[in-house]
Amino acid sequence: MSIKDEVKKRGLALLGDPRMAKLMQNEQFMRAMMTVIQVPGKVEHFTSEQTERFAKMMRVATADEVKDLKRQVKALESEVAKLKKKLDS
């Protein structure tokens, strides 16, 4: 049995527990749970923000900037190919 299956099994068992149902009705507990659920997204956002800031300070291109540049180069290459075809015609 995988860890994921075990966590699902235990989670479902917890949801059936009357004590858990009572906890779920507690407003403070629910607010705390929502905060805990939001933490990974906030950490990811903070990390990407700091990475971009550091890259700018070090004058290094970020992954997003490199993707944009590649996209622009491809568009320009296709435009050049079209113009070459017009010249050859």
Secondary structure, 3 states (H helix, E strand, C coil): CCHHHHHHHHHHHHHHCHHHHHHHCCHHHHHHHHHHHHHHHHHHHHHHHHHHHHHHHCCCCCHHHHHHHHHHHHHHHHHHHHHHHHHHC
